Amino acid sequence: MRGDNLWTISRRTYGEGERYTLIFDANQDQVRDPDLIYPGQVLVLPDKDVVDAGQTGKRD
């Protein structure tokens, strides 16, 4: 979607923008900077059930 960024994708997918790091970590092969994503990129979104089962979305 136009204007998308990892924060809004995370908020729409997981209900929390703070979990954008999960998307970033899963897509490091194509996203070098979490502030820069481009039209046409196809991102991997980790399964919400796996995320809810114990991932906080925050890095140590």
mmCIF file as Biopython writes it, N, C-alpha, C and O atoms, coordinates in Angstrom:
data_model
#
loop_
_atom_site.group_PDB
_atom_site.id
_atom_site.type_symbol
_atom_site.label_atom_id
_atom_site.label_alt_id
_atom_site.label_comp_id
_atom_site.label_asym_id
_atom_site.label_entity_id
_atom_site.label_seq_id
_atom_site.pdbx_PDB_ins_code
_atom_site.Cartn_x
_atom_site.Cartn_y
_atom_site.Cartn_z
_atom_site.occupancy
_atom_site.B_iso_or_equiv
_atom_site.auth_seq_id
_atom_site.auth_asym_id
_atom_site.pdbx_PDB_model_num
ATOM 1   N N  . MET A ? 1  ? 0.831  -1.183  0.000  1.0 0.0 1  A 1 
ATOM 2   C CA . MET A ? 1  ? 0.000  0.000   0.000  1.0 0.0 1  A 1 
ATOM 3   C C  . MET A ? 1  ? 0.873  1.242   0.000  1.0 0.0 1  A 1 
ATOM 4   O O  . MET A ? 1  ? 1.953  1.271   0.590  1.0 0.0 1  A 1 
ATOM 5   N N  . ARG A ? 2  ? 0.390  2.236   -0.656 1.0 0.0 2  A 1 
ATOM 6   C CA . ARG A ? 2  ? 1.114  3.497   -0.691 1.0 0.0 2  A 1 
ATOM 7   C C  . ARG A ? 2  ? 1.257  4.052   0.738  1.0 0.0 2  A 1 
ATOM 8   O O  . ARG A ? 2  ? 0.298  4.069   1.509  1.0 0.0 2  A 1 
ATOM 9   N N  . GLY A ? 3  ? 2.457  4.497   1.063  1.0 0.0 3  A 1 
ATOM 10  C CA . GLY A ? 3  ? 2.710  5.066   2.379  1.0 0.0 3  A 1 
ATOM 11  C C  . GLY A ? 3  ? 2.988  4.041   3.459  1.0 0.0 3  A 1 
ATOM 12  O O  . GLY A ? 3  ? 3.160  4.402   4.624  1.0 0.0 3  A 1 
ATOM 13  N N  . ASP A ? 4  ? 3.034  2.766   3.092  1.0 0.0 4  A 1 
ATOM 14  C CA . ASP A ? 4  ? 3.317  1.735   4.087  1.0 0.0 4  A 1 
ATOM 15  C C  . ASP A ? 4  ? 4.740  1.854   4.619  1.0 0.0 4  A 1 
ATOM 16  O O  . ASP A ? 4  ? 5.654  2.291   3.918  1.0 0.0 4  A 1 
ATOM 17  N N  . ASN A ? 5  ? 4.897  1.465   5.841  1.0 0.0 5  A 1 
ATOM 18  C CA . ASN A ? 5  ? 6.216  1.310   6.446  1.0 0.0 5  A 1 
ATOM 19  C C  . ASN A ? 5  ? 6.113  0.119   7.393  1.0 0.0 5  A 1 
ATOM 20  O O  . ASN A ? 5  ? 5.020  -0.384  7.650  1.0 0.0 5  A 1 
ATOM 21  N N  . LEU A ? 6  ? 7.247  -0.325  7.906  1.0 0.0 6  A 1 
ATOM 22  C CA . LEU A ? 6  ? 7.234  -1.527  8.736  1.0 0.0 6  A 1 
ATOM 23  C C  . LEU A ? 6  ? 6.365  -1.356  9.982  1.0 0.0 6  A 1 
ATOM 24  O O  . LEU A ? 6  ? 5.724  -2.307  10.428 1.0 0.0 6  A 1 
ATOM 25  N N  . TRP A ? 7  ? 6.346  -0.151  10.538 1.0 0.0 7  A 1 
ATOM 26  C CA . TRP A ? 7  ? 5.536  0.109   11.735 1.0 0.0 7  A 1 
ATOM 27  C C  . TRP A ? 7  ? 4.054  -0.104  11.436 1.0 0.0 7  A 1 
ATOM 28  O O  . TRP A ? 7  ? 3.364  -0.789  12.191 1.0 0.0 7  A 1 
ATOM 29  N N  . THR A ? 8  ? 3.556  0.478   10.338 1.0 0.0 8  A 1 
ATOM 30  C CA . THR A ? 8  ? 2.126  0.346   10.044 1.0 0.0 8  A 1 
ATOM 31  C C  . THR A ? 8  ? 1.770  -1.072  9.616  1.0 0.0 8  A 1 
ATOM 32  O O  . THR A ? 8  ? 0.684  -1.558  9.932  1.0 0.0 8  A 1 
ATOM 33  N N  . ILE A ? 9  ? 2.666  -1.735  8.906  1.0 0.0 9  A 1 
ATOM 34  C CA . ILE A ? 9  ? 2.421  -3.132  8.542  1.0 0.0 9  A 1 
ATOM 35  C C  . ILE A ? 9  ? 2.347  -3.987  9.803  1.0 0.0 9  A 1 
ATOM 36  O O  . ILE A ? 9  ? 1.480  -4.852  9.921  1.0 0.0 9  A 1 
ATOM 37  N N  . SER A ? 10 ? 3.255  -3.744  10.740 1.0 0.0 10 A 1 
ATOM 38  C CA . SER A ? 10 ? 3.256  -4.480  12.000 1.0 0.0 10 A 1 
ATOM 39  C C  . SER A ? 10 ? 1.990  -4.203  12.802 1.0 0.0 10 A 1 
ATOM 40  O O  . SER A ? 10 ? 1.390  -5.127  13.352 1.0 0.0 10 A 1 
ATOM 41  N N  . ARG A ? 11 ? 1.588  -2.965  12.873 1.0 0.0 11 A 1 
ATOM 42  C CA . ARG A ? 11 ? 0.378  -2.618  13.620 1.0 0.0 11 A 1 
ATOM 43  C C  . ARG A ? 11 ? -0.851 -3.284  12.998 1.0 0.0 11 A 1 
ATOM 44  O O  . ARG A ? 11 ? -1.731 -3.768  13.710 1.0 0.0 11 A 1 
ATOM 45  N N  . ARG A ? 12 ? -0.901 -3.303  11.668 1.0 0.0 12 A 1 
ATOM 46  C CA . ARG A ? 12 ? -2.032 -3.928  10.968 1.0 0.0 12 A 1 
ATOM 47  C C  . ARG A ? 12 ? -2.003 -5.450  11.127 1.0 0.0 12 A 1 
ATOM 48  O O  . ARG A ? 12 ? -3.054 -6.078  11.254 1.0 0.0 12 A 1 
ATOM 49  N N  . THR A ? 13 ? -0.803 -6.048  11.119 1.0 0.0 13 A 1 
ATOM 50  C CA . THR A ? 13 ? -0.666 -7.506  11.162 1.0 0.0 13 A 1 
ATOM 51  C C  . THR A ? 13 ? -0.721 -8.058  12.579 1.0 0.0 13 A 1 
ATOM 52  O O  . THR A ? 13 ? -1.418 -9.037  12.843 1.0 0.0 13 A 1 
ATOM 53  N N  . TYR A ? 14 ? 0.020  -7.426  13.494 1.0 0.0 14 A 1 
ATOM 54  C CA . TYR A ? 14 ? 0.165  -7.957  14.855 1.0 0.0 14 A 1 
ATOM 55  C C  . TYR A ? 14 ? -0.571 -7.151  15.915 1.0 0.0 14 A 1 
ATOM 56  O O  . TYR A ? 14 ? -0.665 -7.579  17.065 1.0 0.0 14 A 1 
ATOM 57  N N  . GLY A ? 15 ? -1.091 -5.991  15.539 1.0 0.0 15 A 1 
ATOM 58  C CA . GLY A ? 15 ? -1.794 -5.151  16.500 1.0 0.0 15 A 1 
ATOM 59  C C  . GLY A ? 15 ? -0.882 -4.242  17.288 1.0 0.0 15 A 1 
ATOM 60  O O  . GLY A ? 15 ? -1.351 -3.482  18.136 1.0 0.0 15 A 1 
ATOM 61  N N  . GLU A ? 16 ? 0.422  -4.302  17.026 1.0 0.0 16 A 1 
ATOM 62  C CA . GLU A ? 16 ? 1.403  -3.478  17.737 1.0 0.0 16 A 1 
ATOM 63  C C  . GLU A ? 16 ? 2.509  -3.054  16.776 1.0 0.0 16 A 1 
ATOM 64  O O  . GLU A ? 16 ? 3.192  -3.894  16.190 1.0 0.0 16 A 1 
ATOM 65  N N  . GLY A ? 17 ? 2.678  -1.755  16.623 1.0 0.0 17 A 1 
ATOM 66  C CA . GLY A ? 17 ? 3.723  -1.247  15.746 1.0 0.0 17 A 1 
ATOM 67  C C  . GLY A ? 17 ? 5.123  -1.600  16.216 1.0 0.0 17 A 1 
ATOM 68  O O  . GLY A ? 17 ? 6.041  -1.742  15.409 1.0 0.0 17 A 1 
ATOM 69  N N  . GLU A ? 18 ? 5.283  -1.743  17.535 1.0 0.0 18 A 1 
ATOM 70  C CA . GLU A ? 18 ? 6.594  -2.039  18.103 1.0 0.0 18 A 1 
ATOM 71  C C  . GLU A ? 18 ? 7.172  -3.361  17.595 1.0 0.0 18 A 1 
ATOM 72  O O  . GLU A ? 18 ? 8.375  -3.594  17.704 1.0 0.0 18 A 1 
ATOM 73  N N  . ARG A ? 19 ? 6.336  -4.207  17.052 1.0 0.0 19 A 1 
ATOM 74  C CA . ARG A ? 19 ? 6.800  -5.506  16.558 1.0 0.0 19 A 1 
ATOM 75  C C  . ARG A ? 19 ? 7.373  -5.439  15.141 1.0 0.0 19 A 1 
ATOM 76  O O  . ARG A ? 19 ? 7.616  -6.470  14.515 1.0 0.0 19 A 1 
ATOM 77  N N  . TYR A ? 20 ? 7.586  -4.223  14.641 1.0 0.0 20 A 1 
ATOM 78  C CA . TYR A ? 20 ? 8.170  -4.063  13.310 1.0 0.0 20 A 1 
ATOM 79  C C  . TYR A ? 20 ? 9.518  -4.767  13.203 1.0 0.0 20 A 1 
ATOM 80  O O  . TYR A ? 20 ? 9.922  -5.157  12.107 1.0 0.0 20 A 1 
ATOM 81  N N  . THR A ? 21 ? 10.220 -4.936  14.321 1.0 0.0 21 A 1 
ATOM 82  C CA . THR A ? 21 ? 11.541 -5.578  14.282 1.0 0.0 21 A 1 
ATOM 83  C C  . THR A ? 21 ? 11.441 -7.035  13.846 1.0 0.0 21 A 1 
ATOM 84  O O  . THR A ? 21 ? 12.386 -7.575  13.272 1.0 0.0 21 A 1 
ATOM 85  N N  . LEU A ? 22 ? 10.303 -7.676  14.114 1.0 0.0 22 A 1 
ATOM 86  C CA . LEU A ? 22 ? 10.105 -9.052  13.656 1.0 0.0 22 A 1 
ATOM 87  C C  . LEU A ? 22 ? 10.092 -9.106  12.134 1.0 0.0 22 A 1 
ATOM 88  O O  . LEU A ? 22 ? 10.683 -10.000 11.530 1.0 0.0 22 A 1 
ATOM 89  N N  . ILE A ? 23 ? 9.416  -8.147  11.523 1.0 0.0 23 A 1 
ATOM 90  C CA . ILE A ? 23 ? 9.362  -8.086  10.057 1.0 0.0 23 A 1 
ATOM 91  C C  . ILE A ? 23 ? 10.736 -7.743  9.508  1.0 0.0 23 A 1 
ATOM 92  O O  . ILE A ? 23 ? 11.181 -8.340  8.528  1.0 0.0 23 A 1 
ATOM 93  N N  . PHE A ? 24 ? 11.404 -6.794  10.128 1.0 0.0 24 A 1 
ATOM 94  C CA . PHE A ? 24 ? 12.743 -6.407  9.689  1.0 0.0 24 A 1 
ATOM 95  C C  . PHE A ? 24 ? 13.700 -7.586  9.774  1.0 0.0 24 A 1 
ATOM 96  O O  . PHE A ? 24 ? 14.437 -7.856  8.826  1.0 0.0 24 A 1 
ATOM 97  N N  . ASP A ? 25 ? 13.696 -8.286  10.895 1.0 0.0 25 A 1 
ATOM 98  C CA . ASP A ? 25 ? 14.592 -9.435  11.065 1.0 0.0 25 A 1 
ATOM 99  C C  . ASP A ? 25 ? 14.317 -10.538 10.045 1.0 0.0 25 A 1 
ATOM 100 O O  . ASP A ? 25 ? 15.245 -11.194 9.574  1.0 0.0 25 A 1 
ATOM 101 N N  . ALA A ? 26 ? 13.053 -10.742 9.707  1.0 0.0 26 A 1 
ATOM 102 C CA . ALA A ? 26 ? 12.682 -11.789 8.749  1.0 0.0 26 A 1 
ATOM 103 C C  . ALA A ? 26 ? 13.009 -11.409 7.306  1.0 0.0 26 A 1 
ATOM 104 O O  . ALA A ? 26 ? 12.966 -12.258 6.416  1.0 0.0 26 A 1 
ATOM 105 N N  . ASN A ? 27 ? 13.335 -10.138 7.072  1.0 0.0 27 A 1 
ATOM 106 C CA . ASN A ? 27 ? 13.559 -9.656  5.708  1.0 0.0 27 A 1 
ATOM 107 C C  . ASN A ? 27 ? 14.898 -8.956  5.532  1.0 0.0 27 A 1 
ATOM 108 O O  . ASN A ? 27 ? 15.045 -8.120  4.641  1.0 0.0 27 A 1 
ATOM 109 N N  . GLN A ? 28 ? 15.870 -9.285  6.364  1.0 0.0 28 A 1 
ATOM 110 C CA . GLN A ? 28 ? 17.159 -8.606  6.283  1.0 0.0 28 A 1 
ATOM 111 C C  . GLN A ? 28 ? 17.880 -8.824  4.962  1.0 0.0 28 A 1 
ATOM 112 O O  . GLN A ? 28 ? 18.783 -8.062  4.618  1.0 0.0 28 A 1 
ATOM 113 N N  . ASP A ? 29 ? 17.491 -9.856  4.216  1.0 0.0 29 A 1 
ATOM 114 C CA . ASP A ? 29 ? 18.111 -10.079 2.917  1.0 0.0 29 A 1 
ATOM 115 C C  . ASP A ? 29 ? 17.707 -9.015  1.905  1.0 0.0 29 A 1 
ATOM 116 O O  . ASP A ? 29 ? 18.401 -8.827  0.906  1.0 0.0 29 A 1 
ATOM 117 N N  . GLN A ? 30 ? 16.598 -8.314  2.140  1.0 0.0 30 A 1 
ATOM 118 C CA . GLN A ? 30 ? 16.158 -7.293  1.189  1.0 0.0 30 A 1 
ATOM 119 C C  . GLN A ? 30 ? 15.892 -5.929  1.812  1.0 0.0 30 A 1 
ATOM 120 O O  . GLN A ? 30 ? 15.702 -4.954  1.086  1.0 0.0 30 A 1 
ATOM 121 N N  . VAL A ? 31 ? 15.874 -5.837  3.133  1.0 0.0 31 A 1 
ATOM 122 C CA . VAL A ? 31 ? 15.647 -4.549  3.813  1.0 0.0 31 A 1 
ATOM 123 C C  . VAL A ? 31 ? 16.880 -4.241  4.643  1.0 0.0 31 A 1 
ATOM 124 O O  . VAL A ? 31 ? 17.128 -4.889  5.660  1.0 0.0 31 A 1 
ATOM 125 N N  . ARG A ? 32 ? 17.640 -3.269  4.217  1.0 0.0 32 A 1 
ATOM 126 C CA . ARG A ? 32 ? 18.860 -2.897  4.954  1.0 0.0 32 A 1 
ATOM 127 C C  . ARG A ? 32 ? 18.575 -1.860  6.038  1.0 0.0 32 A 1 
ATOM 128 O O  . ARG A ? 32 ? 19.265 -1.805  7.056  1.0 0.0 32 A 1 
ATOM 129 N N  . ASP A ? 33 ? 17.565 -1.051  5.808  1.0 0.0 33 A 1 
ATOM 130 C CA . ASP A ? 33 ? 17.203 0.016   6.740  1.0 0.0 33 A 1 
ATOM 131 C C  . ASP A ? 33 ? 15.694 -0.096  6.993  1.0 0.0 33 A 1 
ATOM 132 O O  . ASP A ? 33 ? 14.914 0.003   6.045  1.0 0.0 33 A 1 
ATOM 133 N N  . PRO A ? 34 ? 15.265 -0.299  8.237  1.0 0.0 34 A 1 
ATOM 134 C CA . PRO A ? 34 ? 13.838 -0.479  8.496  1.0 0.0 34 A 1 
ATOM 135 C C  . PRO A ? 34 ? 13.000 0.759   8.162  1.0 0.0 34 A 1 
ATOM 136 O O  . PRO A ? 34 ? 11.775 0.671   8.076  1.0 0.0 34 A 1 
ATOM 137 N N  . ASP A ? 35 ? 13.646 1.902   7.975  1.0 0.0 35 A 1 
ATOM 138 C CA . ASP A ? 35 ? 12.926 3.116   7.604  1.0 0.0 35 A 1 
ATOM 139 C C  . ASP A ? 35 ? 12.721 3.232   6.101  1.0 0.0 35 A 1 
ATOM 140 O O  . ASP A ? 35 ? 12.007 4.123   5.642  1.0 0.0 35 A 1 
ATOM 141 N N  . LEU A ? 36 ? 13.343 2.336   5.324  1.0 0.0 36 A 1 
ATOM 142 C CA . LEU A ? 36 ? 13.251 2.423   3.871  1.0 0.0 36 A 1 
ATOM 143 C C  . LEU A ? 36 ? 12.770 1.111   3.264  1.0 0.0 36 A 1 
ATOM 144 O O  . LEU A ? 36 ? 13.529 0.148   3.159  1.0 0.0 36 A 1 
ATOM 145 N N  . ILE A ? 37 ? 11.521 1.087   2.873  1.0 0.0 37 A 1 
ATOM 146 C CA . ILE A ? 37 ? 11.014 -0.029  2.075  1.0 0.0 37 A 1 
ATOM 147 C C  . ILE A ? 37 ? 10.482 0.581   0.789  1.0 0.0 37 A 1 
ATOM 148 O O  . ILE A ? 37 ? 10.122 1.758   0.749  1.0 0.0 37 A 1 
ATOM 149 N N  . TYR A ? 38 ? 10.437 -0.223  -0.255 1.0 0.0 38 A 1 
ATOM 150 C CA . TYR A ? 38 ? 10.137 0.304   -1.579 1.0 0.0 38 A 1 
ATOM 151 C C  . TYR A ? 38 ? 8.930  -0.378  -2.202 1.0 0.0 38 A 1 
ATOM 152 O O  . TYR A ? 38 ? 8.622  -1.525  -1.880 1.0 0.0 38 A 1 
ATOM 153 N N  . PRO A ? 39 ? 8.245  0.334   -3.098 1.0 0.0 39 A 1 
ATOM 154 C CA . PRO A ? 39 ? 7.110  -0.267  -3.805 1.0 0.0 39 A 1 
ATOM 155 C C  . PRO A ? 39 ? 7.545  -1.535  -4.529 1.0 0.0 39 A 1 
ATOM 156 O O  . PRO A ? 39 ? 8.619  -1.585  -5.128 1.0 0.0 39 A 1 
ATOM 157 N N  . GLY A ? 40 ? 6.718  -2.535  -4.469 1.0 0.0 40 A 1 
ATOM 158 C CA . GLY A ? 40 ? 7.001  -3.789  -5.156 1.0 0.0 40 A 1 
ATOM 159 C C  . GLY A ? 40 ? 7.731  -4.812  -4.313 1.0 0.0 40 A 1 
ATOM 160 O O  . GLY A ? 40 ? 7.805  -5.979  -4.697 1.0 0.0 40 A 1 
ATOM 161 N N  . GLN A ? 41 ? 8.275  -4.407  -3.168 1.0 0.0 41 A 1 
ATOM 162 C CA . GLN A ? 41 ? 8.935  -5.376  -2.297 1.0 0.0 41 A 1 
ATOM 163 C C  . GLN A ? 41 ? 7.885  -6.334  -1.735 1.0 0.0 41 A 1 
ATOM 164 O O  . GLN A ? 41 ? 6.795  -5.925  -1.336 1.0 0.0 41 A 1 
ATOM 165 N N  . VAL A ? 42 ? 8.238  -7.604  -1.715 1.0 0.0 42 A 1 
ATOM 166 C CA . VAL A ? 42 ? 7.362  -8.623  -1.136 1.0 0.0 42 A 1 
ATOM 167 C C  . VAL A ? 42 ? 8.029  -9.068  0.156  1.0 0.0 42 A 1 
ATOM 168 O O  . VAL A ? 42 ? 9.083  -9.703  0.133  1.0 0.0 42 A 1 
ATOM 169 N N  . LEU A ? 43 ? 7.417  -8.735  1.268  1.0 0.0 43 A 1 
ATOM 170 C CA . LEU A ? 43 ? 8.010  -9.003  2.572  1.0 0.0 43 A 1 
ATOM 171 C C  . LEU A ? 43 ? 7.468  -10.291 3.180  1.0 0.0 43 A 1 
ATOM 172 O O  . LEU A ? 43 ? 6.312  -10.658 2.970  1.0 0.0 43 A 1 
ATOM 173 N N  . VAL A ? 44 ? 8.326  -10.967 3.934  1.0 0.0 44 A 1 
ATOM 174 C CA . VAL A ? 44 ? 7.925  -12.123 4.731  1.0 0.0 44 A 1 
ATOM 175 C C  . VAL A ? 44 ? 7.357  -11.587 6.037  1.0 0.0 44 A 1 
ATOM 176 O O  . VAL A ? 44 ? 7.996  -10.781 6.714  1.0 0.0 44 A 1 
ATOM 177 N N  . LEU A ? 45 ? 6.158  -12.036 6.390  1.0 0.0 45 A 1 
ATOM 178 C CA . LEU A ? 45 ? 5.556  -11.652 7.665  1.0 0.0 45 A 1 
ATOM 179 C C  . LEU A ? 45 ? 5.485  -12.891 8.542  1.0 0.0 45 A 1 
ATOM 180 O O  . LEU A ? 45 ? 4.735  -13.819 8.239  1.0 0.0 45 A 1 
ATOM 181 N N  . PRO A ? 46 ? 6.265  -12.921 9.639  1.0 0.0 46 A 1 
ATOM 182 C CA . PRO A ? 46 ? 6.211  -14.074 10.532 1.0 0.0 46 A 1 
ATOM 183 C C  . PRO A ? 46 ? 4.777  -14.335 10.991 1.0 0.0 46 A 1 
ATOM 184 O O  . PRO A ? 46 ? 4.001  -13.400 11.191 1.0 0.0 46 A 1 
ATOM 185 N N  . ASP A ? 47 ? 4.436  -15.599 11.154 1.0 0.0 47 A 1 
ATOM 186 C CA . ASP A ? 47 ? 3.096  -16.019 11.540 1.0 0.0 47 A 1 
ATOM 187 C C  . ASP A ? 47 ? 2.679  -15.378 12.856 1.0 0.0 47 A 1 
ATOM 188 O O  . ASP A ? 47 ? 3.415  -15.436 13.841 1.0 0.0 47 A 1 
ATOM 189 N N  . LYS A ? 48 ? 1.515  -14.775 12.872 1.0 0.0 48 A 1 
ATOM 190 C CA . LYS A ? 48 ? 1.008  -14.094 14.069 1.0 0.0 48 A 1 
ATOM 191 C C  . LYS A ? 48 ? 0.925  -15.032 15.268 1.0 0.0 48 A 1 
ATOM 192 O O  . LYS A ? 48 ? 1.203  -14.618 16.394 1.0 0.0 48 A 1 
ATOM 193 N N  . ASP A ? 49 ? 0.546  -16.287 15.044 1.0 0.0 49 A 1 
ATOM 194 C CA . ASP A ? 49 ? 0.439  -17.242 16.152 1.0 0.0 49 A 1 
ATOM 195 C C  . ASP A ? 49 ? 1.790  -17.503 16.801 1.0 0.0 49 A 1 
ATOM 196 O O  . ASP A ? 49 ? 1.878  -17.621 18.023 1.0 0.0 49 A 1 
ATOM 197 N N  . VAL A ? 50 ? 2.833  -17.592 16.005 1.0 0.0 50 A 1 
ATOM 198 C CA . VAL A ? 50 ? 4.181  -17.803 16.534 1.0 0.0 50 A 1 
ATOM 199 C C  . VAL A ? 50 ? 4.631  -16.568 17.305 1.0 0.0 50 A 1 
ATOM 200 O O  . VAL A ? 50 ? 5.217  -16.671 18.383 1.0 0.0 50 A 1 
ATOM 201 N N  . VAL A ? 51 ? 4.351  -15.414 16.742 1.0 0.0 51 A 1 
ATOM 202 C CA . VAL A ? 51 ? 4.720  -14.159 17.400 1.0 0.0 51 A 1 
ATOM 203 C C  . VAL A ? 51 ? 4.005  -14.045 18.740 1.0 0.0 51 A 1 
ATOM 204 O O  . VAL A ? 51 ? 4.625  -13.707 19.748 1.0 0.0 51 A 1 
ATOM 205 N N  . ASP A ? 52 ? 2.710  -14.323 18.758 1.0 0.0 52 A 1 
ATOM 206 C CA . ASP A ? 52 ? 1.922  -14.231 19.988 1.0 0.0 52 A 1 
ATOM 207 C C  . ASP A ? 52 ? 2.338  -15.260 21.038 1.0 0.0 52 A 1 
ATOM 208 O O  . ASP A ? 52 ? 2.087  -15.073 22.229 1.0 0.0 52 A 1 
ATOM 209 N N  . ALA A ? 53 ? 2.973  -16.345 20.598 1.0 0.0 53 A 1 
ATOM 210 C CA . ALA A ? 53 ? 3.343  -17.415 21.519 1.0 0.0 53 A 1 
ATOM 211 C C  . ALA A ? 53 ? 4.595  -17.111 22.341 1.0 0.0 53 A 1 
ATOM 212 O O  . ALA A ? 53 ? 4.996  -17.917 23.181 1.0 0.0 53 A 1 
ATOM 213 N N  . GLY A ? 54 ? 5.215  -15.945 22.101 1.0 0.0 54 A 1 
ATOM 214 C CA . GLY A ? 54 ? 6.366  -15.679 22.951 1.0 0.0 54 A 1 
ATOM 215 C C  . GLY A ? 54 ? 7.293  -14.598 22.470 1.0 0.0 54 A 1 
ATOM 216 O O  . GLY A ? 54 ? 8.187  -14.201 23.217 1.0 0.0 54 A 1 
ATOM 217 N N  . GLN A ? 55 ? 7.137  -14.115 21.299 1.0 0.0 55 A 1 
ATOM 218 C CA . GLN A ? 55 ? 7.998  -13.052 20.805 1.0 0.0 55 A 1 
ATOM 219 C C  . GLN A ? 55 ? 7.472  -11.719 21.311 1.0 0.0 55 A 1 
ATOM 220 O O  . GLN A ? 55 ? 6.265  -11.479 21.306 1.0 0.0 55 A 1 
ATOM 221 N N  . THR A ? 56 ? 8.368  -10.864 21.743 1.0 0.0 56 A 1 
ATOM 222 C CA . THR A ? 56 ? 7.955  -9.543  22.189 1.0 0.0 56 A 1 
ATOM 223 C C  . THR A ? 56 ? 8.116  -8.506  21.089 1.0 0.0 56 A 1 
ATOM 224 O O  . THR A ? 56 ? 7.508  -7.437  21.134 1.0 0.0 56 A 1 
ATOM 225 N N  . GLY A ? 57 ? 8.942  -8.833  20.098 1.0 0.0 57 A 1 
ATOM 226 C CA . GLY A ? 57 ? 9.189  -7.870  19.034 1.0 0.0 57 A 1 
ATOM 227 C C  . GLY A ? 57 ? 10.250 -6.865  19.394 1.0 0.0 57 A 1 
ATOM 228 O O  . GLY A ? 57 ? 10.544 -5.969  18.603 1.0 0.0 57 A 1 
ATOM 229 N N  . LYS A ? 58 ? 10.835 -6.992  20.575 1.0 0.0 58 A 1 
ATOM 230 C CA . LYS A ? 58 ? 11.880 -6.074  20.999 1.0 0.0 58 A 1 
ATOM 231 C C  . LYS A ? 58 ? 13.206 -6.788  21.033 1.0 0.0 58 A 1 
ATOM 232 O O  . LYS A ? 58 ? 13.299 -7.946  21.439 1.0 0.0 58 A 1 
ATOM 233 N N  . ARG A ? 59 ? 14.224 -6.086  20.603 1.0 0.0 59 A 1 
ATOM 234 C CA . ARG A ? 59 ? 15.567 -6.683  20.588 1.0 0.0 59 A 1 
ATOM 235 C C  . ARG A ? 59 ? 16.221 -6.519  21.941 1.0 0.0 59 A 1 
ATOM 236 O O  . ARG A ? 59 ? 15.920 -5.588  22.688 1.0 0.0 59 A 1 
ATOM 237 N N  . ASP A ? 60 ? 17.119 -7.437  22.244 1.0 0.0 60 A 1 
ATOM 238 C CA . ASP A ? 60 ? 17.860 -7.359  23.507 1.0 0.0 60 A 1 
ATOM 239 C C  . ASP A ? 60 ? 18.974 -6.350  23.407 1.0 0.0 60 A 1 
ATOM 240 O O  . ASP A ? 60 ? 19.710 -6.145  24.373 1.0 0.0 60 A 1 
#
